[in-house]
Structures are given as structure tokens and as C-alpha cells.
């Protein structure tokens, strides 16, 4: 009887591990651009700390790789504004 209970608990633990691994793998899968959150644009008029926080939330929600994060960060900056030019000294 003890052996049957131990075996049943072992099967339950293995099933729980498999289920947890399935969920973790599903979360790692890219969604091919479907239902992706858009990162905020930054043009210098907003509080930079708020924009960074929003951008970080989008990165985590979209499960971006570092390369995709870097690319989207560059695309989020408004390059037409003068805030990105370095003043001559």
C-alpha cells in the first residue's frame, strides 16, 4: 500500500513538472509580432524615467531578446528632435 501511494505521488510530481515546463516553453515562444505591445516614443517632452519604465514593461510583456530590445529602443527615439544632437563646444 505504501509503495502504491509513493508511486502515485511520484507520478503527480512528474506530471506537475511536465506541465510547468510546458508553460515555461510557451512563454518563451515568440508570438511572431501578433498582439505585441508597442513601445512608447520619446521626443524629450516626457519624463524620461516614466518612458524608461514603460519601455521596460513592454520589453517584459513582449518577451524580447536583448537584440530586439536594442533595435526597438533605437526606433523609439525621435531622431528628428534637436535633443539628440551634441552641441559644439
GIZIKA-V304634 format. One record per residue. N is the residue number from 1. RES is the residue in three letters. D_LAST is the distance of its C-alpha to the last C-alpha in Angstrom with 1 decimal. Layout:
N_RES_D_LAST ; N_RES_D_LAST
//
This chain:
1_UNK_84.6 ; 2_UNK_81.8 ; 3_UNK_80.7 ; 4_UNK_80.6 ; 5_UNK_78.4 ; 6_UNK_76.0 ; 7_UNK_75.9 ; 8_UNK_75.1 ; 9_UNK_72.3 ; 10_UNK_70.9 ; 11_UNK_71.0 ; 12_UNK_69.3 ; 13_UNK_66.5 ; 14_UNK_66.1 ; 15_UNK_66.0 ; 16_UNK_63.4 ; 17_UNK_61.2 ; 18_UNK_61.6 ; 19_UNK_60.7 ; 20_UNK_57.6 ; 21_UNK_56.5 ; 22_UNK_57.1 ; 23_UNK_54.9 ; 24_UNK_52.1 ; 25_UNK_52.3 ; 26_UNK_52.3 ; 27_UNK_49.1 ; 28_UNK_47.4 ; 29_UNK_48.4 ; 30_UNK_45.7 ; 31_UNK_46.9 ; 32_UNK_45.7 ; 33_UNK_43.5 ; 34_UNK_46.4 ; 35_UNK_45.8 ; 36_UNK_42.2 ; 37_UNK_40.1 ; 38_UNK_36.9 ; 39_UNK_33.6 ; 40_UNK_31.7 ; 41_UNK_28.9 ; 42_UNK_25.6 ; 43_UNK_23.5 ; 44_UNK_21.7 ; 45_UNK_24.4 ; 46_UNK_26.7 ; 47_UNK_26.6 ; 48_UNK_25.1 ; 49_UNK_27.7 ; 50_UNK_30.5 ; 51_UNK_29.2 ; 52_UNK_28.9 ; 53_UNK_32.5 ; 54_UNK_33.8 ; 55_UNK_32.3 ; 56_UNK_33.8 ; 57_UNK_37.2 ; 58_UNK_37.1 ; 59_UNK_36.4 ; 60_UNK_39.4 ; 61_UNK_41.6 ; 62_UNK_41.0 ; 63_UNK_41.3 ; 64_UNK_38.4 ; 65_UNK_37.7 ; 66_UNK_34.3 ; 67_UNK_33.6 ; 68_UNK_34.6 ; 69_UNK_32.6 ; 70_UNK_29.4 ; 71_UNK_30.1 ; 72_UNK_30.9 ; 73_UNK_27.8 ; 74_UNK_25.7 ; 75_UNK_28.0 ; 76_UNK_27.7 ; 77_UNK_24.0 ; 78_UNK_23.5 ; 79_UNK_21.1 ; 80_UNK_21.3 ; 81_UNK_19.5 ; 82_UNK_15.8 ; 83_UNK_15.7 ; 84_UNK_15.4 ; 85_UNK_12.3 ; 86_UNK_9.0 ; 87_UNK_6.4 ; 88_UNK_3.8 ; 89_UNK_0.0
//
